[in-house]
Amino acid sequence: MKLQRMNRRALALGALAVSGALALTACGSDDTGGNSSGGDASAAANSNIKCDDAKGQLQASGSSAQKNAIDAWVKQYVAACNGVQINYNPTGSGAGITAFTQGQTAFAGSDSALKPDEVEASKKVCKDGQAINLPMVGGPIAVGFNVPGVDTLALDAPTLAKIFDSQITNWNDEAIAKLNPDAKLPDLKIQAFHRSDESGTTDNFTKYLKDAAPDDWKYEPGKSWEAKGGQSAQGSSGLAGQVKQTAGAISYFELSYAKDGIKTVDIKTEAAEPVKATVENATAAIGAAKVVGTGKDLALELDYTPSADGAYPIVLVTYEVVCDKGNKAESLPATKSFLNYIASEDGQGLLADAGYAPMPTEIITKVRETVSGLS
């Protein structure tokens, strides 16, 4: 598979990815920012990053799912491009789209494709054009858990649906025990956490529950959480923090946030064995995605119910949302330059070591062509 070959190339770029994995957030803020004060002509000359006429500040916001990828990209980009500062605020997909359609940012990150009303709203800021979806980052949505004494946990879609809908409320519930006969499940209350903000991660997670457990998940998928009960936290980092510090907790977030000892659920599918949340296991589902957008729009249709062995079912793709025409003249050079870099082989090559999956060759090739034509 082409995507798997890309992953092998990505893993070979270990030295580059190590530097990209460093967090760039300022104290007290989730903003990702950088400038080129430490870069010089030799940095640009020794890289494949094309700075062109890029300069000034580039404002962007949205998906917190891609924050760790943005951190890695920004670090490399601003070291090469003199005079550019990129400020990415991981406010969540919904807030990011709103900021973009209000003309506050040059591009937005979203973990779900634009809805028709959002495209219509974008025409107010995209002169003679409209917003389009550019798939840039892929990967698994991990289900993290904190159950004392339990290191390995397998769950299926119906059980997850009932847990997140407050129908299963204790870790020694019969349904969980049946899926984990060798685990010593404690008599402990389940603390299920969901996003408090509008989130494409929530959208993709609830699409999985709806597709894989339609009899148990009665809510329509969306960026806003609709199920009963549970507790909430802001952003993927907030959910991961709650799982880490709360005994009995369970939540969903991108694999890159499952660190510092957070354990993740193996998902039971139609395959012979439960599937672990890994980049490699997510690539099968992402590789089967179909482009359903029209024109320059590259929105994808994902498969949330794969049955192949080793295919992880809960995946997402993060889009960079930008105007196809009518971008602001002052930010267009930097926008095109940065998007061109993150879509490049070097940019995509940072993703695997950061817990993400690069886009399939046939999809990212279309993204590069579209970026070059932005105006």
C-alpha positions as CSV (number, residue, x, y, z in Angstrom):
1,M,0.0,0.0,0.0
2,K,1.3,3.5,-0.9
3,L,0.4,4.9,2.5
4,Q,2.4,2.2,4.2
5,R,5.4,3.0,2.0
6,M,5.0,6.6,3.1
7,N,5.0,5.6,6.7
8,R,8.3,3.7,6.2
9,R,9.8,6.8,4.7
10,A,8.4,8.8,7.5
11,L,10.0,6.6,10.2
12,A,13.3,7.0,8.4
13,L,13.2,10.7,9.1
14,G,13.7,10.1,12.8
15,A,16.3,12.8,13.4
16,L,14.1,15.5,11.8
17,A,11.0,14.3,13.7
18,V,12.7,14.4,17.1
19,S,13.2,18.2,16.8
20,G,9.7,18.6,15.5
21,A,8.2,16.8,18.5
22,L,9.1,19.6,20.9
23,A,6.2,21.6,22.1
24,L,6.0,25.2,21.2
25,T,3.3,26.4,23.5
26,A,3.9,29.5,25.7
27,C,3.2,29.3,29.4
28,G,-0.4,29.7,30.2
29,S,-1.5,29.4,26.5
30,D,-2.2,26.7,24.0
31,D,-1.2,29.0,21.1
32,T,1.4,27.6,18.7
33,G,3.7,30.4,17.6
34,G,7.1,30.9,16.1
35,N,9.3,33.4,14.4
36,S,12.4,33.2,12.4
37,S,14.8,35.2,14.6
38,G,16.9,32.0,14.9
39,G,16.8,31.2,11.2
40,D,19.2,32.3,8.6
41,A,19.9,32.1,4.9
42,S,21.8,28.8,5.3
43,A,18.8,27.2,7.0
44,A,16.6,28.1,4.0
45,A,19.3,27.0,1.6
46,N,19.7,23.6,3.3
47,S,16.0,22.8,3.3
48,N,13.3,22.1,0.7
49,I,11.0,24.8,2.2
50,K,10.2,27.4,-0.4
51,C,9.7,30.7,1.4
52,D,8.9,32.7,-1.7
53,D,7.5,36.1,-0.7
54,A,6.2,34.9,2.7
55,K,6.5,37.4,5.5
56,G,4.7,38.8,8.5
57,Q,2.3,37.1,10.9
58,L,0.0,34.2,9.9
59,Q,-3.0,33.7,12.1
60,A,-4.8,30.4,12.2
61,S,-6.9,28.4,14.6
62,G,-9.1,25.3,15.0
63,S,-8.5,21.6,15.5
64,S,-6.6,20.7,18.6
65,A,-6.2,17.2,17.1
66,Q,-3.4,18.5,14.9
67,K,-1.7,20.7,17.4
68,N,1.3,18.4,17.9
69,A,1.7,18.2,14.1
70,I,1.5,22.0,13.8
71,D,4.1,22.3,16.5
72,A,6.5,20.2,14.5
73,W,5.8,21.9,11.3
74,V,6.1,25.4,12.7
75,K,9.4,24.7,14.3
76,Q,10.9,23.6,10.9
77,Y,9.2,26.2,8.8
78,V,10.1,29.3,10.8
79,A,13.7,28.2,11.1
80,A,13.9,28.3,7.3
81,C,11.7,31.3,6.4
82,N,13.0,34.6,7.5
83,G,10.4,37.1,8.6
84,V,7.4,34.8,9.2
85,Q,5.6,34.2,12.4
86,I,2.8,31.6,12.6
87,N,0.3,31.7,15.4
88,Y,-2.0,28.6,15.6
89,N,-4.6,28.6,18.4
90,P,-6.1,25.1,19.0
91,T,-9.5,26.3,19.9
92,G,-11.3,23.3,18.4
93,S,-12.7,22.7,15.0
94,G,-16.0,24.6,15.5
95,A,-14.4,27.7,16.8
96,G,-11.8,27.6,14.1
97,I,-14.3,27.5,11.3
98,T,-16.2,30.4,12.9
99,A,-13.1,32.5,13.2
100,F,-12.2,31.7,9.6
101,T,-15.7,32.6,8.2
102,Q,-15.5,35.8,10.2
103,G,-12.3,36.8,8.5
104,Q,-10.1,36.5,11.6
105,T,-7.7,33.9,10.3
106,A,-5.8,32.9,7.1
107,F,-6.8,29.3,7.5
108,A,-8.5,26.9,9.9
109,G,-8.0,23.4,11.0
110,S,-11.0,21.1,11.2
111,D,-11.4,17.4,11.9
112,S,-14.5,17.2,9.8
113,A,-15.3,18.6,6.4
114,L,-17.2,21.8,6.0
115,K,-21.0,21.8,6.0
116,P,-23.0,23.5,3.3
117,D,-23.9,26.5,5.5
118,E,-20.2,26.9,6.5
119,V,-19.2,26.9,2.8
120,E,-21.9,29.5,2.2
121,A,-20.7,31.7,5.1
122,S,-17.1,31.5,3.8
123,K,-18.1,33.3,0.5
124,K,-18.3,36.5,2.5
125,V,-14.6,36.4,3.2
126,C,-13.4,34.5,0.1
127,K,-13.9,37.1,-2.6
128,D,-15.2,35.4,-5.8
129,G,-14.4,32.1,-4.1
130,Q,-15.3,29.8,-1.2
131,A,-13.6,27.7,1.5
132,I,-12.3,24.3,0.6
133,N,-11.1,21.3,2.5
134,L,-7.5,20.2,2.2
135,P,-6.8,16.8,4.0
136,M,-3.4,17.1,5.6
137,V,-3.2,15.0,8.8
138,G,-4.6,11.5,9.6
139,G,-4.5,9.2,12.5
140,P,-6.4,7.1,15.1
141,I,-8.7,8.5,17.8
142,A,-7.5,6.7,20.8
143,V,-9.8,5.8,23.7
144,G,-7.7,6.4,26.8
145,F,-8.5,4.8,30.2
146,N,-7.4,4.9,33.8
147,V,-8.5,1.8,35.6
148,P,-6.2,0.8,38.5
149,G,-4.8,-2.7,38.1
150,V,-5.9,-3.0,34.4
151,D,-3.2,-2.6,31.8
152,T,-5.0,-4.1,28.8
153,L,-8.6,-3.4,27.9
154,A,-10.7,-4.4,24.9
155,L,-14.1,-2.8,24.2
156,D,-16.5,-3.0,21.2
157,A,-18.7,-0.3,19.7
158,P,-21.9,-1.2,21.5
159,T,-20.1,-1.3,24.9
160,L,-18.4,2.1,24.2
161,A,-21.7,3.6,23.2
162,K,-23.3,2.5,26.4
163,I,-20.4,3.8,28.5
164,F,-20.5,7.2,26.9
165,D,-24.3,7.3,27.1
166,S,-24.2,6.5,30.9
167,Q,-25.9,3.1,30.4
168,I,-22.9,1.3,31.7
169,T,-21.6,3.0,34.8
170,N,-19.2,0.7,36.6
171,W,-16.0,-1.0,35.5
172,N,-16.9,-4.4,36.6
173,D,-20.1,-4.4,34.5
174,E,-20.9,-7.8,32.9
175,A,-20.5,-6.4,29.4
176,I,-17.0,-5.2,30.0
177,A,-16.1,-8.4,31.9
178,K,-17.3,-10.6,29.0
179,L,-14.9,-8.8,26.6
180,N,-12.0,-9.0,29.2
181,P,-12.2,-12.4,30.9
182,D,-8.6,-12.3,32.2
183,A,-8.8,-8.7,33.6
184,K,-9.3,-8.0,37.3
185,L,-11.9,-5.3,36.9
186,P,-12.5,-3.2,40.0
187,D,-15.8,-2.2,41.5
188,L,-15.2,1.4,40.4
189,K,-17.4,4.1,38.9
190,I,-16.8,4.9,35.3
191,Q,-15.8,8.6,34.8
192,A,-16.6,9.3,31.1
193,F,-15.2,12.6,29.7
194,H,-16.2,14.3,26.5
195,R,-15.3,17.6,24.8
196,S,-16.9,20.7,26.1
197,D,-16.1,22.6,22.9
198,E,-17.3,22.0,19.4
199,S,-14.9,19.4,18.0
200,G,-14.2,17.5,14.8
201,T,-12.8,14.7,17.1
202,T,-16.2,14.4,18.7
203,D,-17.8,14.4,15.3
204,N,-15.6,11.5,14.1
205,F,-15.9,9.6,17.4
206,T,-19.7,9.8,17.3
207,K,-19.8,8.9,13.6
208,Y,-18.0,5.7,14.6
209,L,-20.5,5.0,17.4
210,K,-23.4,5.7,15.1
211,D,-22.0,3.5,12.2
212,A,-20.7,0.6,14.4
213,A,-23.4,0.6,17.1
214,P,-26.6,2.1,15.6
215,D,-28.9,0.2,18.0
216,D,-27.0,1.6,21.0
217,W,-26.1,5.1,19.9
218,K,-29.3,7.1,19.2
219,Y,-27.7,10.5,18.7
220,E,-26.8,12.1,15.4
221,P,-23.1,12.6,15.0
222,G,-21.8,16.2,15.3
223,K,-19.2,18.5,16.6
224,S,-21.2,19.1,19.8
225,W,-21.7,16.3,22.4
226,E,-25.3,15.2,22.6
227,A,-25.3,12.2,24.9
228,K,-26.5,12.1,28.5
229,G,-24.4,12.4,31.5
230,G,-20.6,12.3,31.7
231,Q,-18.2,15.1,32.4
232,S,-16.5,17.5,30.0
233,A,-13.1,19.2,29.4
234,Q,-11.7,21.6,26.9
235,G,-9.7,20.3,24.0
236,S,-7.9,17.0,23.5
237,S,-5.2,18.0,26.0
238,G,-7.9,18.7,28.6
239,L,-9.4,15.2,28.1
240,A,-6.1,13.5,28.2
241,G,-5.3,15.4,31.4
242,Q,-8.5,14.2,33.0
243,V,-7.8,10.6,32.1
244,K,-4.3,10.8,33.5
245,Q,-5.4,12.2,36.9
246,T,-8.8,10.5,37.4
247,A,-9.1,6.9,38.6
248,G,-11.9,5.3,36.6
249,A,-11.7,7.8,33.7
250,I,-12.2,7.0,30.0
251,S,-12.2,9.5,27.1
252,Y,-11.3,9.9,23.4
253,F,-8.5,11.9,21.9
254,E,-5.9,11.7,19.2
255,L,-3.1,9.1,19.7
256,S,-0.5,11.9,20.0
257,Y,-2.1,12.9,23.3
258,A,-1.9,9.3,24.7
259,K,1.4,9.8,26.4
260,D,2.9,10.0,29.9
261,G,1.6,6.5,30.8
262,I,-2.0,6.8,29.4
263,K,-3.2,3.4,28.3
264,T,-5.5,3.0,25.3
265,V,-8.4,0.6,24.6
266,D,-8.0,-2.2,22.0
267,I,-11.1,-2.0,19.8
268,K,-13.0,-5.2,19.0
269,T,-14.2,-5.3,15.4
270,E,-15.2,-8.1,13.1
271,A,-11.6,-9.1,12.9
272,A,-10.2,-12.1,14.8
273,E,-8.4,-10.0,17.4
274,P,-9.0,-6.6,19.0
275,V,-7.1,-3.8,17.2
276,K,-4.7,-1.5,19.0
277,A,-4.6,2.2,18.4
278,T,-1.5,2.7,16.3
279,V,-0.6,4.8,13.3
280,E,0.0,1.7,11.3
281,N,-3.4,0.2,12.2
282,A,-5.2,3.4,11.3
283,T,-3.6,3.6,7.8
284,A,-5.8,0.8,6.4
285,A,-9.0,2.7,7.1
286,I,-7.6,6.1,6.0
287,G,-6.1,4.5,2.8
288,A,-9.6,3.3,1.9
289,A,-11.0,6.8,2.2
290,K,-12.7,8.3,-1.0
291,V,-12.6,11.9,-2.2
292,V,-16.2,13.1,-2.2
293,G,-15.6,16.8,-2.5
294,T,-16.2,18.5,-5.9
295,G,-13.9,20.9,-7.8
296,K,-11.0,21.9,-5.7
297,D,-12.6,20.6,-2.5
298,L,-10.9,17.4,-1.3
299,A,-13.3,16.3,1.5
300,L,-13.0,12.6,2.2
301,E,-15.5,9.8,3.1
302,L,-14.0,7.6,5.8
303,D,-14.7,3.9,6.7
304,Y,-15.6,3.6,10.4
305,T,-16.4,-0.1,10.2
306,P,-13.5,-1.9,8.6
307,S,-13.4,-5.6,9.1
308,A,-9.9,-6.4,7.9
309,D,-7.4,-7.7,10.5
310,G,-5.4,-4.9,12.0
311,A,-7.6,-2.1,10.7
312,Y,-8.3,0.4,13.5
313,P,-11.8,1.7,13.1
314,I,-11.8,5.1,14.9
315,V,-9.9,7.4,12.6
316,L,-10.0,11.0,11.6
317,V,-8.6,13.3,9.0
318,T,-7.8,16.9,9.8
319,Y,-8.4,19.4,7.0
320,E,-6.8,22.8,6.5
321,V,-9.7,25.0,5.4
322,V,-8.7,27.9,3.2
323,C,-10.2,30.1,0.4
324,D,-9.7,28.7,-3.1
325,K,-9.9,32.3,-4.3
326,G,-10.0,35.7,-2.6
327,N,-7.4,35.1,0.1
328,K,-6.1,38.3,1.7
329,A,-3.2,39.7,-0.3
330,E,-1.1,40.3,2.8
331,S,-1.3,36.7,4.1
332,L,-1.6,34.7,0.8
333,P,2.2,34.3,0.2
334,A,2.8,32.9,3.7
335,T,-0.4,30.8,3.6
336,K,0.7,29.1,0.3
337,S,4.3,28.7,1.4
338,F,3.3,27.1,4.8
339,L,0.6,24.8,3.3
340,N,3.0,23.8,0.5
341,Y,5.6,22.8,3.1
342,I,3.2,20.8,5.3
343,A,1.9,19.0,2.2
344,S,5.4,18.2,1.0
345,E,7.2,14.9,1.5
346,D,9.4,16.6,4.2
347,G,6.3,17.9,6.0
348,Q,4.4,14.7,5.8
349,G,7.5,12.9,6.9
350,L,7.3,14.4,10.3
351,L,3.9,12.9,11.1
352,A,4.5,9.2,11.9
353,D,6.9,9.8,14.8
354,A,4.5,12.4,16.2
355,G,1.7,9.9,16.3
356,Y,-0.1,10.8,13.1
357,A,-0.5,9.2,9.7
358,P,0.6,11.0,6.5
359,M,-2.0,11.3,3.7
360,P,-2.0,8.7,0.9
361,T,0.2,9.6,-2.1
362,E,-2.8,10.0,-4.5
363,I,-4.6,12.4,-2.0
364,I,-1.6,14.5,-1.0
365,T,-0.6,15.0,-4.6
366,K,-4.0,16.6,-5.3
367,V,-3.5,18.8,-2.2
368,R,-0.2,20.1,-3.5
369,E,-1.8,20.9,-6.8
370,T,-4.6,22.7,-5.2
371,V,-2.3,24.7,-2.9
372,S,-0.2,25.9,-5.8
373,G,-3.4,27.3,-7.4
374,L,-4.7,29.3,-4.4
375,S,-5.2,33.0,-5.2
